[in-house]
Amino acid sequence: MISPYLVPFDQSFDLSSSPTTPPADAPGKKALKKELKDLVDELDELQRVFYADDRFSLLLVFQAMDAAGKDSTIRSVLSGVNPQGCQVYSFKKPSKEELEHDFLWRTAKCLPERGRIGVFNRSYYEETLVVRVHPEYLQGQRIQMPENLDDLWPERYRAIREHERHLANNNTVILKFWLNVSKEEQKNRFLDRLQRPEKNWKFEAGDLTERGYWDDYMHAYQDMLNATSTEVAPWYAIPADDKPFMRKEVARIIVDKLKSLQLQYPKISSEEQAKFTQYEAQLLGEE
């Protein structure tokens, strides 16, 4: 089933018409939580077969503005998955070592191996978002700059598309989620962090600074989504103002994708089965 939130591959995505709230006929909060629980249970079963099948790796990429719900969505959707089969990485300000490499290096070394799920909480896409909004960050990368800075972003989009195609050609399944929160809802969540002591730790003054660049970020997101949503690495623009709905939609997309892979447990050959019979008899014959 094709999600209504799939970013099309023909560069026709219009951020201004992308919803941040669920459709009018969406289920209520209680029903959404029940559906998410069922999907989490289903994902748990699928992950077991995914691990045993050992043909694919799964990469989940999450991008969003601050307070959109990346952390809670990752936690909620993957709450039932065996931790041994899942790896989560959060990418923030690059370290000195990371700046000594190309912009894809720090994420490339964290990619999941076959049979495992890898989660990127932010990713190499930061290099076309925050760096685009704050081009002064490029000084630390010491790269050869084009005469016109606007020429840099299409080049980075191309590098990302080629990178993701290479991963897909080597059996990495890629799903990318942009959690589309509205500016008004972000404001409410910032206020919640300021007014509730148990959430004070989540607030940073820099969050307000970045909020001042909202329009610049939206422009960067629209260009990035249009340039890098492909058949092998699609983007999904998920409404994020309602967290239960958002989490359910993310879980549904992941479950549907894993189902499409026709996963199966490894089959045992007749020779191995004969040995199993011998081993069974040996165990049953123990005193």
Sequence and secondary structure as in RCSB ss.txt:
>XXXX:A:sequence
MISPYLVPFDQSFDLSSSPTTPPADAPGKKALKKELKDLVDELDELQRVFYADDRFSLLLVFQAMDAAGKDSTIR
SVLSGVNPQGCQVYSFKKPSKEELEHDFLWRTAKCLPERGRIGVFNRSYYEETLVVRVHPEYLQGQRIQMPENLD
DLWPERYRAIREHERHLANNNTVILKFWLNVSKEEQKNRFLDRLQRPEKNWKFEAGDLTERGYWDDYMHAYQDML
NATSTEVAPWYAIPADDKPFMRKEVARIIVDKLKSLQLQYPKISSEEQAKFTQYEAQLLGEE
>XXXX:A:secstr
   TTB  TTS   GGGS SS  TT   HHHHHHHHHHHHHHHHHHHHHHHHH S EEEEEEEESTTSSHHHHHH
HHTTTS GGGEEEEE  S  HHHHTS TTHHHHTT   TT EEEEES GGGGGTHHHH GGGGGGGT    SSGG
GHHHHHHHHHHHHHHHHHHTTEEEEEEEEE  HHHHHHHHHHHHH GGGGGG  HHHHHHHTTHHHHHHHHHHHH
HHH  SSS EEEEE SSHHHHHHHHHHHHHHHHHHTT       HHHHHHHHHHHHHHHT  
